[in-house]
């Protein structure tokens, strides 16, 4: 193997590592986005569950 083919292979490997890194970052962003919406849904459900208790407390 001459130096030219080594450079081409090294460039290919670095590009592949870069593509995998970008893909993993995008997947992580997707999961964080999903987790954030899940947290919002959970908080809204908790508030919805508290309303009858608050109404009952106010009636007393």
Backbone as XML, in Angstrom:
<?xml version="1.0"?>
<chain id="A" units="angstrom">
  <residue number="1" name="UNK">
    <atom name="N" x="0.842" y="-1.187" z="0.000"/>
    <atom name="CA" x="0.000" y="0.000" z="0.000"/>
    <atom name="C" x="0.884" y="1.245" z="0.000"/>
  </residue>
  <residue number="2" name="UNK">
    <atom name="N" x="0.550" y="2.101" z="-0.878"/>
    <atom name="CA" x="1.293" y="3.354" z="-0.925"/>
    <atom name="C" x="0.595" y="4.401" z="-0.060"/>
  </residue>
  <residue number="3" name="UNK">
    <atom name="N" x="1.203" y="5.526" z="0.069"/>
    <atom name="CA" x="0.715" y="6.578" z="0.962"/>
    <atom name="C" x="-0.626" y="7.143" z="0.494"/>
  </residue>
  <residue number="4" name="UNK">
    <atom name="N" x="-0.865" y="7.147" z="-0.805"/>
    <atom name="CA" x="-2.119" y="7.679" z="-1.343"/>
    <atom name="C" x="-3.315" y="6.835" z="-0.917"/>
  </residue>
  <residue number="5" name="UNK">
    <atom name="N" x="-3.189" y="5.523" z="-0.999"/>
    <atom name="CA" x="-4.307" y="4.659" z="-0.609"/>
    <atom name="C" x="-4.541" y="4.702" z="0.903"/>
  </residue>
  <residue number="6" name="UNK">
    <atom name="N" x="-3.486" y="4.878" z="1.662"/>
    <atom name="CA" x="-3.641" y="4.999" z="3.119"/>
    <atom name="C" x="-4.415" y="6.269" z="3.446"/>
  </residue>
  <residue number="7" name="UNK">
    <atom name="N" x="-4.099" y="7.358" z="2.754"/>
    <atom name="CA" x="-4.806" y="8.624" z="2.979"/>
    <atom name="C" x="-6.274" y="8.484" z="2.599"/>
  </residue>
  <residue number="8" name="UNK">
    <atom name="N" x="-6.559" y="7.821" z="1.477"/>
    <atom name="CA" x="-7.950" y="7.628" z="1.052"/>
    <atom name="C" x="-8.714" y="6.795" z="2.076"/>
  </residue>
  <residue number="9" name="UNK">
    <atom name="N" x="-8.117" y="5.702" z="2.551"/>
    <atom name="CA" x="-8.782" y="4.865" z="3.559"/>
    <atom name="C" x="-8.989" y="5.617" z="4.870"/>
  </residue>
  <residue number="10" name="UNK">
    <atom name="N" x="-7.994" y="6.387" z="5.269"/>
    <atom name="CA" x="-8.121" y="7.168" z="6.506"/>
    <atom name="C" x="-9.226" y="8.206" z="6.368"/>
  </residue>
  <residue number="11" name="UNK">
    <atom name="N" x="-9.317" y="8.832" z="5.208"/>
    <atom name="CA" x="-10.385" y="9.804" z="4.964"/>
    <atom name="C" x="-11.744" y="9.126" z="5.004"/>
  </residue>
  <residue number="12" name="UNK">
    <atom name="N" x="-11.851" y="7.957" z="4.394"/>
    <atom name="CA" x="-13.104" y="7.210" z="4.406"/>
    <atom name="C" x="-13.500" y="6.821" z="5.827"/>
  </residue>
  <residue number="13" name="UNK">
    <atom name="N" x="-12.561" y="6.357" z="6.606"/>
    <atom name="CA" x="-12.848" y="5.961" z="7.990"/>
    <atom name="C" x="-13.278" y="7.168" z="8.816"/>
  </residue>
  <residue number="14" name="UNK">
    <atom name="N" x="-12.591" y="8.280" z="8.677"/>
    <atom name="CA" x="-12.957" y="9.494" z="9.411"/>
    <atom name="C" x="-14.346" y="9.980" z="9.004"/>
  </residue>
  <residue number="15" name="UNK">
    <atom name="N" x="-14.670" y="9.906" z="7.712"/>
    <atom name="CA" x="-15.997" y="10.309" z="7.254"/>
    <atom name="C" x="-17.064" y="9.380" z="7.837"/>
  </residue>
  <residue number="16" name="UNK">
    <atom name="N" x="-16.804" y="8.080" z="7.872"/>
    <atom name="CA" x="-17.757" y="7.125" z="8.434"/>
    <atom name="C" x="-17.976" y="7.394" z="9.923"/>
  </residue>
  <residue number="17" name="UNK">
    <atom name="N" x="-16.914" y="7.669" z="10.646"/>
    <atom name="CA" x="-17.035" y="7.978" z="12.074"/>
    <atom name="C" x="-17.835" y="9.257" z="12.264"/>
  </residue>
  <residue number="18" name="UNK">
    <atom name="N" x="-17.626" y="10.240" z="11.407"/>
    <atom name="CA" x="-18.364" y="11.505" z="11.479"/>
    <atom name="C" x="-19.850" y="11.271" z="11.225"/>
  </residue>
  <residue number="19" name="UNK">
    <atom name="N" x="-20.191" y="10.472" z="10.231"/>
    <atom name="CA" x="-21.593" y="10.184" z="9.915"/>
    <atom name="C" x="-22.265" y="9.450" z="11.070"/>
  </residue>
  <residue number="20" name="UNK">
    <atom name="N" x="-21.604" y="8.480" z="11.647"/>
    <atom name="CA" x="-22.161" y="7.749" z="12.786"/>
    <atom name="C" x="-22.355" y="8.686" z="13.969"/>
  </residue>
  <residue number="21" name="UNK">
    <atom name="N" x="-21.408" y="9.573" z="14.193"/>
    <atom name="CA" x="-21.513" y="10.534" z="15.293"/>
    <atom name="C" x="-22.712" y="11.461" z="15.098"/>
  </residue>
  <residue number="22" name="UNK">
    <atom name="N" x="-22.899" y="11.976" z="13.891"/>
    <atom name="CA" x="-24.042" y="12.848" z="13.599"/>
    <atom name="C" x="-25.347" y="12.090" z="13.797"/>
  </residue>
  <residue number="23" name="UNK">
    <atom name="N" x="-25.415" y="10.846" z="13.319"/>
    <atom name="CA" x="-26.628" y="10.039" z="13.465"/>
    <atom name="C" x="-26.953" y="9.822" z="14.947"/>
  </residue>
  <residue number="24" name="UNK">
    <atom name="N" x="-25.953" y="9.472" z="15.745"/>
    <atom name="CA" x="-26.182" y="9.258" z="17.173"/>
    <atom name="C" x="-26.658" y="10.528" z="17.855"/>
  </residue>
  <residue number="25" name="UNK">
    <atom name="N" x="-26.123" y="11.663" z="17.455"/>
    <atom name="CA" x="-26.542" y="12.944" z="18.032"/>
    <atom name="C" x="-28.008" y="13.222" z="17.686"/>
  </residue>
  <residue number="26" name="UNK">
    <atom name="N" x="-28.401" y="12.956" z="16.449"/>
    <atom name="CA" x="-29.797" y="13.174" z="16.052"/>
    <atom name="C" x="-30.749" y="12.249" z="16.801"/>
  </residue>
  <residue number="27" name="UNK">
    <atom name="N" x="-30.354" y="11.007" z="17.006"/>
    <atom name="CA" x="-31.187" y="10.070" z="17.763"/>
    <atom name="C" x="-31.326" y="10.536" z="19.202"/>
  </residue>
  <residue number="28" name="UNK">
    <atom name="N" x="-30.231" y="11.020" z="19.786"/>
    <atom name="CA" x="-30.268" y="11.527" z="21.153"/>
    <atom name="C" x="-31.200" y="12.737" z="21.257"/>
  </residue>
  <residue number="29" name="UNK">
    <atom name="N" x="-31.154" y="13.628" z="20.269"/>
    <atom name="CA" x="-32.054" y="14.780" z="20.258"/>
    <atom name="C" x="-33.510" y="14.346" z="20.158"/>
  </residue>
  <residue number="30" name="UNK">
    <atom name="N" x="-33.785" y="13.341" z="19.337"/>
    <atom name="CA" x="-35.147" y="12.841" z="19.190"/>
    <atom name="C" x="-35.661" y="12.274" z="20.514"/>
  </residue>
  <residue number="31" name="UNK">
    <atom name="N" x="-34.831" y="11.518" z="21.200"/>
    <atom name="CA" x="-35.238" y="10.939" z="22.488"/>
    <atom name="C" x="-35.434" y="12.025" z="23.548"/>
  </residue>
  <residue number="32" name="UNK">
    <atom name="N" x="-34.559" y="13.023" z="23.564"/>
    <atom name="CA" x="-34.721" y="14.120" z="24.523"/>
    <atom name="C" x="-35.994" y="14.898" z="24.256"/>
  </residue>
  <residue number="33" name="UNK">
    <atom name="N" x="-36.325" y="15.116" z="22.986"/>
    <atom name="CA" x="-37.556" y="15.807" z="22.617"/>
    <atom name="C" x="-38.768" y="15.004" z="23.079"/>
  </residue>
  <residue number="34" name="UNK">
    <atom name="N" x="-38.722" y="13.705" z="22.850"/>
    <atom name="CA" x="-39.825" y="12.841" z="23.277"/>
    <atom name="C" x="-39.961" y="12.821" z="24.793"/>
  </residue>
  <residue number="35" name="UNK">
    <atom name="N" x="-38.833" y="12.781" z="25.489"/>
    <atom name="CA" x="-38.858" y="12.774" z="26.946"/>
    <atom name="C" x="-39.415" y="14.083" z="27.500"/>
  </residue>
  <residue number="36" name="UNK">
    <atom name="N" x="-39.075" y="15.189" z="26.861"/>
    <atom name="CA" x="-39.580" y="16.486" z="27.311"/>
    <atom name="C" x="-41.094" y="16.553" z="27.172"/>
  </residue>
  <residue number="37" name="UNK">
    <atom name="N" x="-41.639" y="16.086" z="26.044"/>
    <atom name="CA" x="-43.093" y="16.093" z="25.872"/>
    <atom name="C" x="-43.764" y="15.132" z="26.841"/>
  </residue>
  <residue number="38" name="UNK">
    <atom name="N" x="-43.119" y="14.014" z="27.136"/>
    <atom name="CA" x="-43.681" y="13.085" z="28.119"/>
    <atom name="C" x="-43.771" y="13.744" z="29.488"/>
  </residue>
  <residue number="39" name="UNK">
    <atom name="N" x="-42.740" y="14.514" z="29.842"/>
    <atom name="CA" x="-42.756" y="15.216" z="31.125"/>
    <atom name="C" x="-43.874" y="16.251" z="31.171"/>
  </residue>
  <residue number="40" name="UNK">
    <atom name="N" x="-44.084" y="16.959" z="30.063"/>
    <atom name="CA" x="-45.170" y="17.935" z="30.012"/>
    <atom name="C" x="-46.512" y="17.235" z="30.160"/>
  </residue>
  <residue number="41" name="UNK">
    <atom name="N" x="-46.707" y="16.113" z="29.467"/>
    <atom name="CA" x="-47.955" y="15.361" z="29.579"/>
    <atom name="C" x="-48.186" y="14.886" z="31.012"/>
  </residue>
  <residue number="42" name="UNK">
    <atom name="N" x="-47.130" y="14.443" z="31.661"/>
    <atom name="CA" x="-47.248" y="13.976" z="33.038"/>
    <atom name="C" x="-47.662" y="15.119" z="33.963"/>
  </residue>
  <residue number="43" name="UNK">
    <atom name="N" x="-47.046" y="16.277" z="33.808"/>
    <atom name="CA" x="-47.400" y="17.424" z="34.654"/>
    <atom name="C" x="-48.841" y="17.865" z="34.424"/>
  </residue>
  <residue number="44" name="UNK">
    <atom name="N" x="-49.285" y="17.884" z="33.171"/>
    <atom name="CA" x="-50.668" y="18.250" z="32.888"/>
    <atom name="C" x="-51.651" y="17.255" z="33.488"/>
  </residue>
  <residue number="45" name="UNK">
    <atom name="N" x="-51.305" y="15.973" z="33.446"/>
    <atom name="CA" x="-52.172" y="14.951" z="34.046"/>
    <atom name="C" x="-52.232" y="15.116" z="35.562"/>
  </residue>
  <residue number="46" name="UNK">
    <atom name="N" x="-51.089" y="15.408" z="36.176"/>
    <atom name="CA" x="-51.077" y="15.619" z="37.617"/>
    <atom name="C" x="-51.931" y="16.819" z="38.000"/>
  </residue>
  <residue number="47" name="UNK">
    <atom name="N" x="-51.845" y="17.891" z="37.244"/>
    <atom name="CA" x="-52.675" y="19.069" z="37.536"/>
    <atom name="C" x="-54.149" y="18.746" z="37.335"/>
  </residue>
  <residue number="48" name="UNK">
    <atom name="N" x="-54.457" y="17.988" z="36.312"/>
    <atom name="CA" x="-55.843" y="17.607" z="36.060"/>
    <atom name="C" x="-56.376" y="16.749" z="37.205"/>
  </residue>
  <residue number="49" name="UNK">
    <atom name="N" x="-55.549" y="15.888" z="37.750"/>
    <atom name="CA" x="-55.964" y="15.040" z="38.866"/>
    <atom name="C" x="-56.133" y="15.831" z="40.158"/>
  </residue>
  <residue number="50" name="UNK">
    <atom name="N" x="-55.458" y="16.961" z="40.291"/>
    <atom name="CA" x="-55.536" y="17.777" z="41.501"/>
    <atom name="C" x="-56.766" y="18.679" z="41.521"/>
  </residue>
  <residue number="51" name="UNK">
    <atom name="N" x="-57.357" y="18.969" z="40.386"/>
    <atom name="CA" x="-58.485" y="19.903" z="40.334"/>
    <atom name="C" x="-59.662" y="19.442" z="41.190"/>
  </residue>
  <residue number="52" name="UNK">
    <atom name="N" x="-60.106" y="18.176" z="41.121"/>
    <atom name="CA" x="-61.228" y="17.780" z="41.985"/>
    <atom name="C" x="-60.909" y="17.921" z="43.485"/>
  </residue>
  <residue number="53" name="UNK">
    <atom name="N" x="-59.685" y="17.641" z="43.858"/>
    <atom name="CA" x="-59.296" y="17.796" z="45.267"/>
    <atom name="C" x="-59.365" y="19.265" z="45.681"/>
  </residue>
  <residue number="54" name="UNK">
    <atom name="N" x="-58.923" y="20.143" z="44.797"/>
    <atom name="CA" x="-58.958" y="21.571" z="45.082"/>
    <atom name="C" x="-60.402" y="22.066" z="45.175"/>
  </residue>
  <residue number="55" name="UNK">
    <atom name="N" x="-61.258" y="21.597" z="44.285"/>
    <atom name="CA" x="-62.672" y="21.986" z="44.308"/>
    <atom name="C" x="-63.323" y="21.500" z="45.612"/>
  </residue>
  <residue number="56" name="UNK">
    <atom name="N" x="-63.034" y="20.291" z="45.992"/>
    <atom name="CA" x="-63.597" y="19.735" z="47.226"/>
    <atom name="C" x="-63.133" y="20.522" z="48.442"/>
  </residue>
  <residue number="57" name="UNK">
    <atom name="N" x="-61.858" y="20.916" z="48.439"/>
    <atom name="CA" x="-61.319" y="21.710" z="49.528"/>
    <atom name="C" x="-62.000" y="23.082" z="49.603"/>
  </residue>
  <residue number="58" name="UNK">
    <atom name="N" x="-62.235" y="23.687" z="48.452"/>
    <atom name="CA" x="-62.887" y="25.005" z="48.418"/>
    <atom name="C" x="-64.342" y="24.924" z="48.871"/>
  </residue>
  <residue number="59" name="UNK">
    <atom name="N" x="-65.006" y="23.825" z="48.576"/>
    <atom name="CA" x="-66.410" y="23.668" z="48.987"/>
    <atom name="C" x="-66.544" y="23.588" z="50.504"/>
  </residue>
  <residue number="60" name="UNK">
    <atom name="N" x="-65.546" y="23.013" z="51.129"/>
    <atom name="CA" x="-65.607" y="22.857" z="52.591"/>
    <atom name="C" x="-65.399" y="24.208" z="53.226"/>
  </residue>
</chain>
